[in-house]
Structure formats: C-alpha cells, structure tokens
Amino acid sequence: MIKLFFLLPLLMCTVWWWYINSKGYSVKQAWKGFAYIIGFNVVVILFFTLMLFLTR
C-alpha cells in the first residue's frame, strides 16, 4: 500500500492542472496551488508512514 503513495500527489496535481487549464490560467500563475498540494501530500505520507512503524 505504501508503495502506491506516489500516486496521490500525481493525481491531485493532474486534477489541479486540468482545472487551471480549463479556467485559462498558466502553470506559473497557479504555482502556489501545486506547492500546497505537494506540502499536503508530504504531511499525509509522513503520517501514514509513522503510523505504519508505530503499529508494527
């Protein structure tokens, strides 16, 4: 399960890219959104990794 965690940020960034493209924005204008997505996913992945090691 943990080996598939890289799909979460890829999926979220793809959806975000699709959204900003449909609204007519450039990637440079929406860079902050990508940073928030990556930051959120790092926190989620770290949390689940910690829980995995704590419950073993």
Protein Blocks (a to p, Z undefined) as FASTA:
>chain_A
ZZmmmmmmmmmmmmmmmmmmmnopafklmmmmmmmmmmmmmmmmmmmmmmmmmmZZ
